[in-house]
Amino acid sequence: MKIVIPNETYPLEKRVMLTPIAVKELVREGHSLFVQSGAAREINLPDEEYKLAGASIVAEPKELYSLAELIIKVKAPSSSEFSLMHKDTILFCMFHSEQNLAQIYYAGLQGLVVVEMEKIHDSKNKRLIDQTDITGEVGVYYTLRHLEKMPY
């Protein structure tokens, strides 16, 4: 699967969904990872660390999104980001659909499949993924397993 990690555009959001360690594991499992240049700059992770983990670094957002089968972000995309996404791409993020109906509109307009990180619960209705420092890594693994793209 082609997994894209774009820069976060939500105001003051500095996190990135995957660290180089997680990227390395996903590459080892056969996935192709593409990280937008500077995506982890705010948390002092240089592009070079992602390259060493096996990711390709892509500078231009349009080129980055054209590669995507799965887009993983911490927060929902901006309207300009939605316009770069293509039909049947999976978007995995803290989407908060109840709080922003415009996001549903833009996702539908682009024909995206949205997995709302905050709505993944276990059989006891306990949230499996929370916005903590492991949100991205754990969430992506759950998503890939749910989509049967990664072995258990």
SETI-645361 format. One record per residue (C-alpha): x, y, z negated; residue number from 1; residue in one letter. Coordinates in steps of 0.1 Angstrom, whole numbers, m for minus. Example, Ala and Ser with C-alpha at 12.3 -4.5 7.8 and 13.67 -1.06 7.14 Angstrom:
x: 123	y: m45	z: m78	resi: 1	resn: a
x: 137	y: m11	z: m71	resi: 2	resn: s
//
This chain:
x: 0	y: 0	z: 0	resi: 1	resn: m
x: 12	y: 35	z: 8	resi: 2	resn: k
x: 10	y: 55	z: m25	resi: 3	resn: i
x: 14	y: 93	z: m25	resi: 4	resn: v
x: 23	y: 114	z: m55	resi: 5	resn: i
x: 17	y: 151	z: m47	resi: 6	resn: p
x: 25	y: 182	z: m67	resi: 7	resn: n
x: m1	y: 191	z: m92	resi: 8	resn: e
x: m20	y: 223	z: m83	resi: 9	resn: t
x: m42	y: 226	z: m113	resi: 10	resn: y
x: m32	y: 257	z: m133	resi: 11	resn: p
x: m5	y: 250	z: m159	resi: 12	resn: l
x: m5	y: 212	z: m152	resi: 13	resn: e
x: 31	y: 201	z: m154	resi: 14	resn: k
x: 27	y: 163	z: m157	resi: 15	resn: r
x: 33	y: 139	z: m129	resi: 16	resn: v
x: 15	y: 106	z: m125	resi: 17	resn: m
x: 45	y: 83	z: m122	resi: 18	resn: l
x: 80	y: 83	z: m135	resi: 19	resn: t
x: 109	y: 69	z: m115	resi: 20	resn: p
x: 108	y: 37	z: m136	resi: 21	resn: i
x: 72	y: 31	z: m125	resi: 22	resn: a
x: 80	y: 39	z: m89	resi: 23	resn: v
x: 108	y: 14	z: m90	resi: 24	resn: k
x: 84	y: m14	z: m102	resi: 25	resn: e
x: 58	y: m6	z: m76	resi: 26	resn: l
x: 84	y: m5	z: m48	resi: 27	resn: v
x: 97	y: m39	z: m61	resi: 28	resn: r
x: 61	y: m52	z: m57	resi: 29	resn: e
x: 61	y: m42	z: m21	resi: 30	resn: g
x: 44	y: m8	z: m21	resi: 31	resn: h
x: 57	y: 23	z: m3	resi: 32	resn: s
x: 59	y: 54	z: m24	resi: 33	resn: l
x: 60	y: 90	z: m12	resi: 34	resn: f
x: 66	y: 118	z: m36	resi: 35	resn: v
x: 62	y: 155	z: m28	resi: 36	resn: q
x: 94	y: 174	z: m32	resi: 37	resn: s
x: 95	y: 190	z: m66	resi: 38	resn: g
x: 65	y: 170	z: m80	resi: 39	resn: a
x: 83	y: 164	z: m113	resi: 40	resn: a
x: 105	y: 195	z: m114	resi: 41	resn: r
x: 85	y: 209	z: m144	resi: 42	resn: e
x: 93	y: 179	z: m165	resi: 43	resn: i
x: 130	y: 179	z: m155	resi: 44	resn: n
x: 129	y: 149	z: m131	resi: 45	resn: l
x: 147	y: 157	z: m99	resi: 46	resn: p
x: 137	y: 143	z: m65	resi: 47	resn: d
x: 170	y: 123	z: m65	resi: 48	resn: e
x: 157	y: 101	z: m93	resi: 49	resn: e
x: 127	y: 92	z: m73	resi: 50	resn: y
x: 149	y: 85	z: m43	resi: 51	resn: k
x: 171	y: 62	z: m63	resi: 52	resn: l
x: 139	y: 44	z: m75	resi: 53	resn: a
x: 129	y: 37	z: m39	resi: 54	resn: g
x: 105	y: 65	z: m31	resi: 55	resn: a
x: 107	y: 88	z: 0	resi: 56	resn: s
x: 106	y: 125	z: m7	resi: 57	resn: i
x: 83	y: 145	z: 16	resi: 58	resn: v
x: 83	y: 183	z: 15	resi: 59	resn: a
x: 52	y: 192	z: 36	resi: 60	resn: e
x: 18	y: 185	z: 20	resi: 61	resn: p
x: 1	y: 178	z: 54	resi: 62	resn: k
x: 27	y: 151	z: 62	resi: 63	resn: e
x: 25	y: 137	z: 27	resi: 64	resn: l
x: m13	y: 133	z: 28	resi: 65	resn: y
x: m12	y: 118	z: 63	resi: 66	resn: s
x: 8	y: 88	z: 49	resi: 67	resn: l
x: m16	y: 81	z: 20	resi: 68	resn: a
x: m37	y: 50	z: 14	resi: 69	resn: e
x: m37	y: 58	z: m24	resi: 70	resn: l
x: m33	y: 94	z: m38	resi: 71	resn: i
x: m25	y: 96	z: m75	resi: 72	resn: i
x: m28	y: 128	z: m94	resi: 73	resn: k
x: m33	y: 139	z: m130	resi: 74	resn: v
x: m61	y: 164	z: m122	resi: 75	resn: k
x: m85	y: 166	z: m93	resi: 76	resn: a
x: m73	y: 182	z: m61	resi: 77	resn: p
x: m79	y: 218	z: m50	resi: 78	resn: s
x: m103	y: 224	z: m21	resi: 79	resn: s
x: m73	y: 231	z: 2	resi: 80	resn: s
x: m58	y: 197	z: m9	resi: 81	resn: e
x: m90	y: 179	z: m1	resi: 82	resn: f
x: m89	y: 193	z: 35	resi: 83	resn: s
x: m56	y: 174	z: 40	resi: 84	resn: l
x: m69	y: 140	z: 29	resi: 85	resn: m
x: m84	y: 115	z: 54	resi: 86	resn: h
x: m113	y: 91	z: 54	resi: 87	resn: k
x: m111	y: 59	z: 33	resi: 88	resn: d
x: m81	y: 72	z: 13	resi: 89	resn: t
x: m84	y: 62	z: m24	resi: 90	resn: i
x: m80	y: 92	z: m48	resi: 91	resn: l
x: m71	y: 83	z: m84	resi: 92	resn: f
x: m72	y: 111	z: m109	resi: 93	resn: c
x: m90	y: 127	z: m138	resi: 94	resn: m
x: m118	y: 138	z: m115	resi: 95	resn: f
x: m144	y: 150	z: m141	resi: 96	resn: h
x: m173	y: 149	z: m115	resi: 97	resn: s
x: m199	y: 160	z: m141	resi: 98	resn: e
x: m180	y: 193	z: m146	resi: 99	resn: q
x: m174	y: 202	z: m110	resi: 100	resn: n
x: m199	y: 193	z: m83	resi: 101	resn: l
x: m177	y: 209	z: m57	resi: 102	resn: a
x: m152	y: 181	z: m61	resi: 103	resn: q
x: m179	y: 156	z: m52	resi: 104	resn: i
x: m188	y: 176	z: m22	resi: 105	resn: y
x: m152	y: 178	z: m9	resi: 106	resn: y
x: m145	y: 142	z: m16	resi: 107	resn: a
x: m176	y: 132	z: 3	resi: 108	resn: g
x: m169	y: 155	z: 32	resi: 109	resn: l
x: m135	y: 138	z: 36	resi: 110	resn: q
x: m149	y: 103	z: 32	resi: 111	resn: g
x: m126	y: 95	z: 2	resi: 112	resn: l
x: m130	y: 67	z: m23	resi: 113	resn: v
x: m126	y: 82	z: m57	resi: 114	resn: v
x: m116	y: 63	z: m88	resi: 115	resn: v
x: m122	y: 85	z: m119	resi: 116	resn: e
x: m95	y: 77	z: m144	resi: 117	resn: m
x: m116	y: 88	z: m173	resi: 118	resn: e
x: m144	y: 65	z: m165	resi: 119	resn: k
x: m125	y: 32	z: m167	resi: 120	resn: i
x: m139	y: 14	z: m197	resi: 121	resn: h
x: m136	y: m21	z: m212	resi: 122	resn: d
x: m165	y: m44	z: m220	resi: 123	resn: s
x: m170	y: m26	z: m253	resi: 124	resn: k
x: m172	y: 7	z: m235	resi: 125	resn: n
x: m139	y: 18	z: m248	resi: 126	resn: k
x: m120	y: 41	z: m225	resi: 127	resn: r
x: m90	y: 22	z: m212	resi: 128	resn: l
x: m71	y: 52	z: m199	resi: 129	resn: i
x: m68	y: 85	z: m218	resi: 130	resn: d
x: m49	y: 116	z: m210	resi: 131	resn: q
x: m17	y: 108	z: m228	resi: 132	resn: t
x: 19	y: 105	z: m217	resi: 133	resn: d
x: 11	y: 71	z: m202	resi: 134	resn: i
x: m20	y: 80	z: m184	resi: 135	resn: t
x: m5	y: 79	z: m149	resi: 136	resn: g
x: 15	y: 47	z: m152	resi: 137	resn: e
x: m11	y: 26	z: m169	resi: 138	resn: v
x: m39	y: 40	z: m148	resi: 139	resn: g
x: m22	y: 32	z: m115	resi: 140	resn: v
x: m16	y: m4	z: m126	resi: 141	resn: y
x: m52	y: m8	z: m135	resi: 142	resn: y
x: m63	y: 7	z: m102	resi: 143	resn: t
x: m40	y: m15	z: m81	resi: 144	resn: l
x: m51	y: m46	z: m100	resi: 145	resn: r
x: m87	y: m37	z: m96	resi: 146	resn: h
x: m82	y: m32	z: m58	resi: 147	resn: l
x: m63	y: m66	z: m58	resi: 148	resn: e
x: m32	y: m49	z: m43	resi: 149	resn: k
x: m8	y: m60	z: m71	resi: 150	resn: m
x: m4	y: m94	z: m87	resi: 151	resn: p
x: m14	y: m99	z: m123	resi: 152	resn: y
//
